[in-house]
Amino acid sequence: MANGPTIADYRVMTDEQLTLTLRDLEKDIFNLRFKSVTERLDTPTEIKKHRRDIARIKTLQREREIKKEKANG
């Protein structure tokens, strides 16, 4: 169904890799939004896919943060 990375793909990444991927996705979504205003996008669903990937990464980061808090406290 999905052509991009899945949640399982993100789970095997380190925290640093997740942060870099998140930064890249946010940069891409900004460029896609800018492009959508100035011209027609080749794949209009790309913004939606990026938003979902960003949500997946942020969810994973929060899960890891909670896990660390429980381990320390």
VENUR-V343256 format. One record per run of one state. SS is the DSSP state (h for helix, s for strand, l for the rest). FROM is the first residue (numbers start at 0). TO is the last residue. If there is no record, write none. Layout:
SS&FROM&TO + SS&FROM&TO
//
This chain:
l&0&5 + h&6&10 + l&11&13 + h&14&37 + l&38&44 + h&45&71 + l&72&72
//
